[in-house]
Amino acid sequence: MKKTWTIARHEFTTTIRRISYILLTISFPLLGLLGILIFLGVSQWGGEGPPPEDLRIGYVDETNMFDEHSNPDGVVFILYGTNDEARDALFSEDVREYFIIPEDYLETGLIERYTTERELELPQATMALMEDFLVANLLSDEVSDEVLERAQTPLLPISTRLDPETGEVIPPENPFTAFGMPYIFALLFMMSLFFTSGYLLQGVSEEKENRLIEILLSSVSARQLLTGKVIGLGAAGLIQIVIWLISSVALLAIASLFISLPEGLTIPIGLIIFGIIYFILGYLLFGILMTTLGSIGSTARESSQWTMIIVMPAVAPLILISLFINNPDHVIFTVFTLFPLTAPVAAIMKLSIGAFPVWELLLSITILTASILVAMWLAARVFRTFLLMYGKRPSFREIRKYIREG
């Protein structure tokens, strides 16, 4: 046991002294603080600026129905007698664009629009203003002001979400809380998880490639070496994720003093507690797998190629984040929280918005813990064998053989 802790202490001190580890650890709080300072600087020195000018749009009325026109808020429609006059106003930048209302407008509804700006599609905001202008002038003499206003704005929806189990009203979610927090926390969690476990793979591969592993295995057992490396690098990764979580809380507290944050933008205490739990479990699983892959490959580069086997499933929840935002209770994300390789990232996403049933949380942690024990058992059976195998790339049949006979 003493040798295991000696290896763990060595791996821990070596990792936390790495420039890449230090830069990655402090980058998140520093970038967050820099973002707050930039926002405050822009707000302080930029001022409110001049009031926005109304959008100027020209038009030519060939129907003679829009002479006494009305303008919606935020835009001024300027009448021109001919197409040439409107074109000259456009080129002299008196108007941003202009349109022609043809004589057969009432029969066809066609409008000819001209602009000098390159557009991939029609600007929806401008189209809405033009529609309001046409509707207001077509109906101004036909209906009351109230009916006209309702015709222009027929719908102001108030959508209320009900809990399917209790029937109670669920408060509306802030867009950033619903999308930003799951994405940011899952991304940070995944970065720390993969960087830390990646150090394991890199270290084992390099020690195997330069034959240092032979010296180590002459003094300690393969199990002691594996356990020490996993514990040492796991402690370094845990410190990193704790620093990020604490800095997130501190940055939110600092930002709230100067910036009006969205309502409900908080970091739940449960996210911090279970985030640490899932990091420990996720790191143990990925660390053991990364170490095993590092021992299988004949070189560090070859071992890195093997990691795609476990990296691709792990990032699947982030790839499907658009589906998660719309339906966090989808069966796919239930499977993700139960499947060991996707559970750490998927669980953080669900915890960040409080969409994690208790039974699913407990079952996820149980399956993840059992998977760690199985992975440790398999790793111990093959670790020493592959560490001392040089210059040969094992086939899947050989790997299965060594696992069965190890």
N, C-alpha and C positions, 0 to 999 in steps of 0.2 A: 504493500500500500504506500510505503514511503517513496518508492521509486515512481509510482503513478503520480503522486503529488509533485515530485521533483520535475517530471516531464510537463505536468500541467502548468506549474509555475514558469517554466522556461518558455512554453508556447504562449502563455499570457503576456509575459514581459516583452517577448520578441514582437508579438502582434501589436501591442499598444504603442510600441516605439516606431512602427512603420509610418513613413510619411503619408502613404495613401490612406491608412487607417485614421490618422490624426486629421487630415484634410477632410475626409468624408464625414467624420464625426462632428467637426465644428462648422462644416459648410451649411448645414440646415439652419441652426440658430443664427449664424452670421448673415445668411441670405435673407432670412425672415426679418431680422433687425434692419438690414439695409433697405428692404422693401418699405418698412414703416417710415424710415428716415426720408426716403425719396418721396413717399406720398405726402409727408408733412412739409417737405421743402417745396414741392409743387403747389400745395395748397397755400403755403405761407407767402411765397414769392410770386406765384402766378396770378393770384387774385381771382376775382370772379370774371374779369374780362368784360368787354363790351357786350351789351345785350344782343342776342342773335337776330340777324335781319330776316324779314319775311322772305320766303321763297317767291321769286317773280317768274310767272309763267304767262306767256303770250298766247293769244288765240285769235282765230279768224272765224267770224260767225256768218256763214252763207245762208243761214235760215232766218236771220233777223229776229230771232226769238230770245237772244241772250244779251240784249243791249243794256237792260237794267238788271245787271247781274248782282249776285251777292257772293262775298268771299268767305270761305271757311277760315278759322283761326290759323295763323301761321303761314298763310300764302296770299299773294296778291295776283289776281288774274287781270291782265292788261289786254284790252281789245284793240285789234289792228284792222284797218279796212281791207288790206289785201295781203296776199301771201308774200309779196316782195317786201312790204313793210315789216312783217313779222320776221322774215329771214334776215333783213338788215339788223333788226334789234337783237336777234340771236347772235350774229357774228360780232356785233359791237358789245356783246355781253350785257345788254340792258335786261335781258331775260335769260334764264337758264335753258329753257326749251319753249316750244310753242306747238299748238295743235290746231287743226282745221275741223270745224263742224260743217260737213257738207249739206247741201240742200235736202238730200234724201235721208238725213240723219234719223228722223222719226221712223222711217220704214226699215232702215238697215242697221242703225246703231253703230255704224262704222265711224271711227275717228282716226284722222291722219296725224301722227305725232312726229315731230322733228327735234333732234338734239345733236350736239356736236360731241357728246361724251360716248366713250365705248362702253357698251353694256352687254353682259352675257344673258341677261334676262330683264324683263320690265321691272323697274323699281316699284315695289308694292306700296310703299308709303305715298309716292307721287300719284300712283293710280288711284289710291283711295281718296286723295284730295280732289282729283279730277272728277271722280264719281260723285263726291259730295257736291261739288260745284254744279254739275249737270242736274242732279236730282233736285237741288235747292231751287234752281231756276225753272225747271220744268213744272214743279208743283207749287211754286210760291203763290200763284193766283188761284190755285185750285183747292188748297186745304189750309187748315189753321196752322199756326206756328208750332203747336204741340205735336200735331200729326206729322208735320214736316220734320221736326227734330227726331221723332221716333222712326220715321222712314229712313233717315240718314244713319241712325244708331238703333237698329231694331233689337239688339241683344247686348245686355251687360250681365254676363253669367256670374253667378255665385255658386261655386261647386263645393259641396260638402261631402267629406268622406266619413263613412260609418264603419265602426268595428264590426266585422261579420259575426263575432261571437257574443259581444255584449250589446251591440246596437248603439253604443255611445259615439258621440261626435269626436273624430280625431282631428286635432288642430292641423292646419295646413303647414306643409313643410317649406322651409326656405330652400330655393334652388341650389345654393351653394352647400347647404347642409346635406341635401339629398344626393348631390353628385360629387361635390368637391371633397368632402371629408372621406367617403369610402375610397376614392381614387388616391388621394394624397397619403392617407394612412397605409393603405395596401401597398402603394409604391415604396414608401419609406421602409415598411416592414420587410418587403421582398428584397430591397437593396441590401439592408443589413443582414438578412438571412443568407443571401447568396454570396455576399462578399466574405462573410465570416466563414461559412462552410467551404467557400472557394479557396480560402487560405489553407484549409486542411488538405484539399486535393492537390494544390500546388506544392505544399510542403512535403507530402508523402511521395509525390511523383519525383520531385527534385532529389530527395534523399535516396530514393531507389535508383535514380539515373546516375548519381555520382557515387554510388556504392556506400554512402554513409549509413544506410539502413543496416548493413551487415555488422557494423560496429555497435549500433544501438541494440540490435537483437542478440548480440553476444553478452549484453549486460542486463537486459530486461526482456520479459516475455512479450509476445505479440499482443496479448490482451492488455498488459500494462501500458504498452506503447499506444495502442488504440484508445484506451480509456483516458490516458493522460492528455493526449492531443485533443480529444473531444471536449474534455472539461476545461482545459486552458483556453482554447479558442472560443468556447461557449461563453465563458466569463467575460471575455473581451467583447463579444457581440452583445451580451446582455447589458454591459455598461453603455455601449453605443445606443441601444434602443431606449434605455432609461433616460439618457441625456436628451434624446430627441423628444421623448414624451414630456419630460419636465420643461424643456425649452418651448414646446408647443403651448403648454399652459401659461408659461411666463410671457410668451409673445402675445397671446390673446389678452392677457391682463394688461400689458403695456399698450397694445393697440386700442383697447376699450377706453383708455384715458384720453385719447386724441381722435379716435375714429368712431363713427357710429356704425357698429357692427350689426350684421343681420340678426334679427330676433331668433333666439334659440340656438345660436352658435356657441356651443360649449363642448368641452371634452368630458364625457361621462367618466366617473371614477371606475365604473365597470370596464370601460375600454382600456384603462391603464392596467388594471389588475389582470384581466383576462388576456390583454395584449402581451403582458410579460409571460403569462403561463403558456400562451400559444407560441411565443418566440422560443421559450426553452424547449418545448416539445418539438416544434418544427425544426429548430436547430439540431437537436439530438438526432432526429430522423435523417435530415439532409446531411448532417455532418458524418454520420455513420456511413451513409450511402456514398458520399463524396470520397471518404477515406478508402472505402472498398474499391471504388472505381480508380482511385489513384494508385492502388496497389496492383490492379489488373493491367493497366496500360504499361507498355514498355518504356514510354517517354512521357514527359509532361504534356506535350502537344497531343499525343494520342489519348491520354487520360481526359483532357479537356473535351475532346470530341465525344467521349462517352457521356458527358454530363447532359447532353441534349435529351437523353432518355428521361431524366427526372426534371429538367428545367422546363420543357415544353408543357407538361401537365400542370406544373406549378403556376405558370402565368396564364392559364386558361381563364380563371375568373376575371382577370383584368381585360382580357380580350373581349369578353362578353359583358363588359360593364354597362353598355347601353341597355341590354336586356335586364340587368340587375336593377338599374335605376327605375325602370318602369314596373318591374315585378320582382322585388327581392325575395318573395316567397315561392318563386318558380321552382318546380321539382328539380331542375338542373342544378340550382344553387343549394338545394338540400343535399343532392348527391355530392356536390363539391365539398360541402362542409363535413361529409362523412368519409370521403375518399382521402386517405392519408396524405398523398402528394399535393392535393389542392386544398386541404383543410385549413392550414395556417393562414393563407391569403384570403380565402373565402370567408373564414370566420371573422377576420379583422374587418372586412367590408360589412358584414352583417352587424357586428358589434358597434360599428361607428354610427349606424342609424337606428340601433335598438330593435332590429328585426330578427332576433335570435330566440326562438322558443327554448325554454329550459331543458326539455327532453332532448332536443337536438344538440344543445350545447354539451350536456353531460355525455350523450352518446358519442359525439365527435371527439371529446377529450379521451374517452375510454378506448375508442378504436385507434386513435393516434398513439396512445400509450402502449397498447398491445402491439402496434406495428413497430414501435421502437424496440421492444423486447425481441420480436422476431428478427428484425434487421440486425440487432446486436448479436444474436445467436448465429445467424448466417455469416456475418462479417467475421466473427471469431473463428469460424470453421475454415475460411479461405484466406484470411489476412496474411498469415505467415507464409503460406504456400506461394501466393502470387508475389509477395514482396521479394522473394529470393529467386524469382523466375526472370531471367534477363534475356534480351534479344529474341524473344518469341512472343507472338501475338496469339493469345489463347482464343480458341473458337468457342461458340456457345455450348457445344457439346462437352468440351473440356471443362468449361466453367461449371456446368451442371454436374459433371462427374466429380469435380473437386468439392462442390458443396455437399454432395451425397456422401462422399468418402472422407471429408475433412474431419 
